[in-house]
Amino acid sequence: MALYRIYRMKDAARQQFRMAPHVSGAVSVKPKDFEQLGQVEGLHEYDAWRAAREAGDPLQVGDLLESDDGRLRICKYVGFEPAEWALPEPKHAAEPEPAPQSTTA
């Protein structure tokens, strides 16, 4: 059995997620919108979903499961779909251009 980490979507983000149109392909999710709260074992994400429900802590639409290999799956109305962390672009400090070198000897 695989061990899945559970990331619960925060309430404010969940409301926006529920109203957003369905998109195909991997969903980009922001780490700030989630809290890691526990883990669950399962043969696959649907088995993990069932195990969480039977334990009295069901997954809700918008929650994430992360497998041991780092693969994210988001719970949607239609089942689980791929997801990926949307990490901010690193800010690069503007480097001054080097002064032209003199070729006089």
Secondary structure, DSSP 8 states (H G I E B T S, - for coil): -EEEEEEEE-HHHHHHHHHS----S-EEE-GGGEEEEEEEEESSHHHHHHHHHHTT----TT-EEE-TT--EEEEETTEEEEEEE--------------------
